[in-house]
Amino acid sequence: MRRIARLLTLLALPLAAAGCTMHLNAVEGPASIAIPTSYPWESTIYAVRTESGVLLVDLGWTGAARPLRRGLARIGARPEDVTDVFVTHSHRDHIGAWRAVQQARFHVGASERAMLESLKEHADLPSRAGDLVLGNPAPWPGEVNVHSFSADTVMVIGGDTVRAFLNPGHTAGSASYLIRGVLYVGDAVYRSYVTGYRPASHIFTADHAQSRASLVSLFDRVRPYSPAWVCTAHGKCARPDERFIRKVLGDAFPDTAPAPN
Ligand SMILES: [Zn+2]
């Protein structure tokens, strides 16, 4: 058990290296807020107030209910006002506050559902070790109201249109959401001070090659909607211009330049 705890500590180091938030103020306003829930890796809940309640993207780390309540108060809302939660994926650092918003609809990629509902283990070693040491962090079937989607989906919620995109790889059912011009990509994009923006970290990812291929496809599929910002689940936001996409994709960047004559 002690060896597993030591392993978890070791695995936390790259997360620590990725600490601090970036440009969160770009996606904040009178009706929207970003709520970092855990030091040092800043697993973040994004909240948007609507005409009928609040939309959330992800639910932070264990103990996130308190920062969630404080954060929502800053936009004049409470956890009880949350109508919809858009889950990018069900790793334990992104579902922490689920009990605080049990009245909401939980949207999740179809291949993620069994993991969100505690019916299937995650494929990556850190998640399995975490569950062994810290216990199951997820709800059981019936404890939350889950709506899953098996293809890119458009949802109209009051005056808002939410576009959901599947980008499997980090986990089997990873998804991104475009809300009010911001593309929330979960852990599909990762940033550390060493590498800058990169595809999902190998060690926490079920299928790295698939995750990378999904990103190439994702950036192509969101292009018609011209997102103004892209935000990771760990509190980093950036302009998704060609320079950013080229940096993230590296040699997987699609060469769309016309062939020379
Ligand atoms: Zn993750």
Boltz pocket constraint, residues with backbone or C-beta under 6 A from the ligand:
constraints:
  - pocket:
      binder: B
      contacts: [[A, 89], [A, 91], [A, 170], [A, 187], [A, 204]]
      max_distance: 6.0
